[in-house]
Amino acid sequence: MGLGLLLGGGVTREPQGLELYQAFPVMRDLYEQIADWCSLPVSMLLGDELPQEVEVQQSLAAVRQAALSMAVHDILAEQRVHPSVIGGLSLGGVVGAALAGAVPRRQMFRLMAVGIDFPGLPASAPGQRMAVITVPDGEHIETYLAGHPEVHPAVWVGTSADGSGTFVVVGGENAAMDRLTAAHPEGVVTAVPGELAIHTPLREPYRRFLAPHLAEVDFKDPLLPLYSGLDRGRLSTADEIRDMFDRNPVEPVHLPYIYDGMVDAGVDFAVIVSSSIPPGLLSLPFPVVHVGRPKDLEKVFSALYELDVRYPERSVVA
């Protein structure tokens, strides 16, 4: 059996990781580095109140989630437990690229932090948001979006734990989302927190803003099997990693692409960082342990032993 690290794209505004930070010096050292790279106080990584500006809040929350994901990886690595395969959805794909040796950690965090300076859209621009639709088994998201061309599929999350349907996140401008909601029975379209339609064409201005900064990043071929969810299949080259970073803000992502690829690569057990993929939400093809507190690590080590999971005891990433 092989060990996978599955990094979700969920970006929470809630504080995370304080107990791990207090328990593990390796995490404290990492957070000092990240704070320096991003010109932020460590307290912002751990739970300071986020600013109200939408783009600033999004960027800082993403840095927090990325920091925690990297910290869990490093805590396990200190115990000589390394993943054989990494899968990362959305933000998780970006972090996974760094953990797989395809982009320097410092450059990845600086690239994320530069989003703080993105001015966003003009005040006169229409608002935007996202929502989740649970598509019953045997049906397709296109049926629900018929007649709503300005609403875009953004995230195929996967099959619900009870197998009754598939979760698909969609996004668009507020008026288009209002029309979509009104066109379906109550409860079909459920709003999700946030004011940005990520993974849709509405994020093209952010993509253009990021492009010159992306051009300065030193991408390399990943040293571990890596899956991102933009396409089926393993990312193997520096060009594919750069392409993933570029497309990620504006194109839809598919979690099933990731875990199917991980299965093909031999993963039978995976660690998920905190609530980046909510526990109990999905039917996954392998057992998982969510790590957000020190006590969760005991569950990881128990599962590794009980399932006889094979994993590298040394990192192949420089």
TIMIPA-244279 format. One record per residue (C-alpha): x, y, z; residue number from 1. Coordinates in Angstrom, 3 decimals. Layout:
> xx;yy;zz;resi
> X;Y;Z;NUM
...
This chain:
> xx;yy;zz;resi
> 0.000;0.000;0.000;1
> 1.189;3.526;-0.807;2
> 0.867;6.760;1.187;3
> -0.727;9.801;-0.429;4
> -0.991;13.409;0.680;5
> -4.313;14.864;-0.482;6
> -4.489;18.666;-0.278;7
> -7.883;20.258;-0.754;8
> -8.668;23.702;-2.072;9
> -10.896;24.849;0.777;10
> -9.760;28.207;2.149;11
> -11.195;28.861;5.586;12
> -11.282;32.216;7.331;13
> -11.151;30.502;10.715;14
> -7.906;30.130;12.716;15
> -6.185;26.773;12.243;16
> -3.115;24.953;13.443;17
> -2.413;26.617;16.801;18
> -2.133;23.343;18.732;19
> 0.232;21.904;16.129;20
> 2.261;25.122;16.191;21
> 2.622;24.938;19.961;22
> 3.574;21.252;19.891;23
> 6.129;21.106;17.069;24
> 9.262;23.270;16.755;25
> 9.569;22.325;13.066;26
> 6.258;24.079;12.434;27
> 7.317;27.137;14.408;28
> 10.514;27.371;12.361;29
> 8.546;26.998;9.126;30
> 6.071;29.720;10.111;31
> 8.933;32.091;10.894;32
> 10.243;31.495;7.373;33
> 6.841;31.963;5.740;34
> 6.179;35.134;7.729;35
> 9.503;36.530;6.516;36
> 8.876;35.525;2.886;37
> 5.408;37.116;2.907;38
> 6.264;40.130;5.106;39
> 3.573;39.113;7.599;40
> 3.526;38.560;11.354;41
> 3.374;34.929;12.440;42
> 0.172;35.783;14.292;43
> -1.521;36.415;10.926;44
> -0.706;32.860;9.889;45
> -2.230;31.533;13.093;46
> -5.425;33.490;13.454;47
> -5.286;37.287;13.447;48
> -8.525;38.780;12.177;49
> -8.411;39.080;8.405;50
> -8.929;42.455;6.692;51
> -12.321;43.133;5.119;52
> -11.009;43.816;1.598;53
> -12.082;40.819;-0.478;54
> -8.868;40.226;-2.429;55
> -6.623;40.810;0.589;56
> -8.716;38.444;2.672;57
> -8.623;35.757;-0.012;58
> -4.842;35.969;-0.417;59
> -4.115;35.894;3.302;60
> -6.503;33.009;3.899;61
> -4.804;31.094;1.082;62
> -1.364;31.731;2.596;63
> -2.671;30.416;5.927;64
> -4.025;27.232;4.384;65
> -0.842;26.682;2.377;66
> 1.271;27.187;5.494;67
> -0.721;24.614;7.446;68
> -0.542;22.104;4.590;69
> 3.216;22.473;4.409;70
> 3.534;22.253;8.190;71
> 1.652;18.938;8.360;72
> 3.926;17.596;5.635;73
> 7.034;18.723;7.530;74
> 5.831;17.343;10.865;75
> 5.344;13.930;9.270;76
> 8.684;14.225;7.468;77
> 10.390;14.845;10.806;78
> 9.021;11.443;11.806;79
> 10.493;9.987;8.585;80
> 7.060;9.641;6.986;81
> 6.982;10.961;3.417;82
> 4.198;10.692;0.834;83
> 4.703;8.542;-2.228;84
> 2.158;10.602;-4.197;85
> 0.707;14.097;-3.807;86
> -2.688;15.239;-5.015;87
> -3.754;18.860;-4.749;88
> -7.012;20.555;-5.674;89
> -6.859;24.262;-6.566;90
> -4.654;25.836;-3.867;91
> -3.631;22.316;-2.918;92
> -2.117;21.817;-6.358;93
> 0.056;24.897;-5.895;94
> 1.257;23.714;-2.482;95
> 1.709;20.193;-3.798;96
> 4.014;21.484;-6.515;97
> 6.287;22.987;-3.880;98
> 6.254;19.812;-1.786;99
> 7.103;17.787;-4.904;100
> 10.132;19.972;-5.581;101
> 8.689;21.656;-8.678;102
> 8.852;25.215;-7.311;103
> 10.898;26.723;-4.475;104
> 8.863;27.183;-1.316;105
> 9.907;30.794;-0.953;106
> 8.824;31.648;-4.495;107
> 5.494;29.897;-4.061;108
> 4.609;31.838;-0.926;109
> 5.784;35.145;-2.368;110
> 3.649;34.502;-5.447;111
> 0.622;33.867;-3.249;112
> 1.275;36.899;-1.072;113
> 1.556;39.244;-4.049;114
> -2.190;38.782;-4.454;115
> -2.572;41.128;-1.483;116
> -1.658;43.942;-3.885;117
> -4.207;42.989;-6.535;118
> -6.588;45.966;-6.694;119
> -9.561;43.812;-7.594;120
> -12.393;44.938;-9.812;121
> -13.704;48.522;-9.930;122
> -16.346;49.383;-7.345;123
> -18.848;49.691;-10.200;124
> -18.258;46.094;-11.354;125
> -21.018;43.547;-10.689;126
> -20.584;41.380;-7.623;127
> -19.915;37.677;-7.967;128
> -20.290;34.560;-5.868;129
> -20.366;30.770;-5.853;130
> -22.853;28.078;-4.909;131
> -22.968;24.294;-4.672;132
> -25.426;22.048;-6.488;133
> -25.902;18.425;-5.488;134
> -26.467;16.632;-8.778;135
> -28.400;13.374;-8.203;136
> -26.822;10.139;-9.364;137
> -27.454;9.647;-13.087;138
> -27.975;13.353;-13.831;139
> -25.548;15.972;-15.152;140
> -24.671;19.503;-14.082;141
> -25.366;20.752;-17.627;142
> -29.063;20.076;-17.046;143
> -29.101;22.457;-14.096;144
> -27.173;25.158;-15.940;145
> -29.192;24.997;-19.171;146
> -30.343;28.501;-20.035;147
> -27.753;30.062;-17.709;148
> -24.652;30.597;-19.888;149
> -23.201;33.150;-17.481;150
> -22.960;30.578;-14.675;151
> -19.817;28.446;-14.869;152
> -18.969;25.037;-13.393;153
> -15.973;25.629;-11.142;154
> -15.254;22.627;-8.923;155
> -16.321;19.008;-9.304;156
> -16.004;18.036;-5.652;157
> -17.044;14.394;-5.979;158
> -19.646;11.890;-4.893;159
> -21.379;12.384;-1.550;160
> -20.590;9.947;1.238;161
> -24.017;8.315;0.916;162
> -23.622;7.971;-2.855;163
> -26.804;9.893;-3.618;164
> -25.239;12.580;-5.793;165
> -22.239;14.589;-6.880;166
> -21.310;17.989;-5.469;167
> -20.519;20.625;-8.106;168
> -19.582;24.205;-7.226;169
> -20.610;26.856;-9.756;170
> -19.896;30.569;-9.974;171
> -20.944;33.738;-11.740;172
> -22.022;37.321;-11.308;173
> -24.670;37.898;-8.668;174
> -27.490;38.593;-11.120;175
> -26.808;35.377;-13.013;176
> -26.604;33.423;-9.765;177
> -29.900;34.954;-8.636;178
> -31.557;33.781;-11.863;179
> -30.115;30.292;-11.429;180
> -31.359;30.059;-7.846;181
> -34.846;31.289;-8.788;182
> -35.073;28.729;-11.600;183
> -34.791;25.732;-9.258;184
> -36.683;24.533;-6.193;185
> -35.502;25.852;-2.856;186
> -32.410;24.053;-1.614;187
> -31.096;22.947;-4.998;188
> -28.651;25.868;-5.288;189
> -26.887;26.514;-1.970;190
> -24.746;29.629;-1.597;191
> -21.213;29.217;-0.262;192
> -19.314;31.941;1.650;193
> -17.252;34.388;-0.356;194
> -17.518;37.123;-2.943;195
> -15.283;35.707;-5.679;196
> -16.124;33.271;-8.490;197
> -12.857;31.341;-8.419;198
> -12.080;28.836;-11.201;199
> -14.292;30.720;-13.652;200
> -13.530;33.206;-16.452;201
> -14.465;36.020;-14.054;202
> -11.005;35.632;-12.476;203
> -9.215;36.556;-15.703;204
> -8.178;39.999;-14.337;205
> -6.413;38.261;-11.446;206
> -4.736;35.856;-13.853;207
> -3.399;38.788;-15.899;208
> -2.202;40.519;-12.728;209
> -0.315;37.411;-11.653;210
> 1.301;36.709;-15.050;211
> 4.446;38.876;-14.721;212
> 5.102;37.496;-11.243;213
> 4.582;33.958;-12.495;214
> 7.184;34.569;-15.191;215
> 9.836;35.003;-12.476;216
> 9.235;31.624;-10.832;217
> 11.822;28.857;-11.294;218
> 9.746;25.813;-12.203;219
> 11.291;22.344;-12.322;220
> 10.102;18.819;-13.073;221
> 8.357;17.420;-9.972;222
> 10.245;14.697;-8.125;223
> 7.088;12.941;-6.929;224
> 3.919;11.849;-8.736;225
> 1.676;14.929;-8.634;226
> -1.977;15.405;-9.632;227
> -3.788;18.764;-9.782;228
> -7.366;18.268;-11.008;229
> -7.203;20.569;-14.016;230
> -6.682;17.572;-16.285;231
> -6.562;13.834;-15.916;232
> -3.098;12.419;-15.480;233
> 0.151;13.051;-13.675;234
> 2.050;16.332;-13.924;235
> 5.581;15.415;-14.954;236
> 7.337;18.478;-16.378;237
> 8.191;22.031;-15.403;238
> 6.075;23.317;-18.286;239
> 3.045;21.389;-17.006;240
> 3.518;22.872;-13.531;241
> 3.784;26.392;-14.934;242
> 0.649;25.764;-17.007;243
> -1.195;24.581;-13.891;244
> -0.269;27.732;-11.972;245
> -1.392;29.894;-14.903;246
> -4.734;28.168;-15.556;247
> -5.694;27.522;-11.953;248
> -7.528;30.812;-11.259;249
> -9.821;30.641;-14.298;250
> -10.477;26.986;-15.174;251
> -12.595;24.337;-13.422;252
> -10.956;21.660;-11.285;253
> -12.001;18.076;-10.597;254
> -11.216;16.303;-7.347;255
> -12.120;12.886;-8.849;256
> -9.327;13.358;-11.421;257
> -6.941;13.616;-8.485;258
> -7.998;10.675;-6.377;259
> -8.436;8.440;-9.428;260
> -4.869;9.286;-10.431;261
> -3.625;8.623;-6.916;262
> -5.246;5.187;-6.962;263
> -3.581;4.443;-10.300;264
> -0.273;5.487;-8.735;265
> -0.712;2.933;-5.931;266
> -2.200;5.019;-3.114;267
> -4.377;3.066;-0.684;268
> -4.286;5.497;2.266;269
> -3.991;9.286;2.391;270
> -3.499;12.135;4.809;271
> -5.767;15.169;4.344;272
> -4.777;18.466;5.918;273
> -7.374;19.787;8.345;274
> -10.774;20.640;6.838;275
> -9.535;21.533;3.336;276
> -11.790;18.631;2.351;277
> -14.541;18.420;4.994;278
> -14.474;15.119;6.908;279
> -17.274;12.733;6.064;280
> -18.469;14.728;3.048;281
> -17.294;12.490;0.209;282
> -17.005;8.900;-0.859;283
> -13.265;8.433;-1.414;284
> -11.566;5.371;-2.920;285
> -9.146;4.931;-0.008;286
> -9.200;5.496;3.772;287
> -8.028;8.896;4.975;288
> -7.074;10.662;8.179;289
> -7.638;14.405;8.545;290
> -4.813;16.146;10.407;291
> -5.462;19.439;12.175;292
> -4.370;18.743;15.761;293
> -1.537;16.803;17.416;294
> -3.861;13.966;18.426;295
> -4.663;13.361;14.748;296
> -1.072;12.286;14.148;297
> -1.618;9.271;16.383;298
> -4.412;8.215;14.010;299
> -2.019;8.541;11.079;300
> 0.652;6.371;12.677;301
> -1.929;3.794;13.732;302
> -3.339;3.618;10.205;303
> 0.124;3.311;8.687;304
> 0.795;0.305;10.914;305
> -2.614;-1.348;10.687;306
> -2.862;-1.000;6.919;307
> 0.795;-1.903;6.383;308
> 1.335;1.230;4.308;309
> 4.667;1.539;2.522;310
> 6.182;5.002;2.309;311
> 9.578;6.622;1.706;312
> 11.523;7.258;4.912;313
> 13.682;9.803;3.157;314
> 12.587;12.712;1.032;315
> 13.490;12.744;-2.644;316
> 12.950;16.514;-2.684;317
> 16.050;18.614;-2.098;318
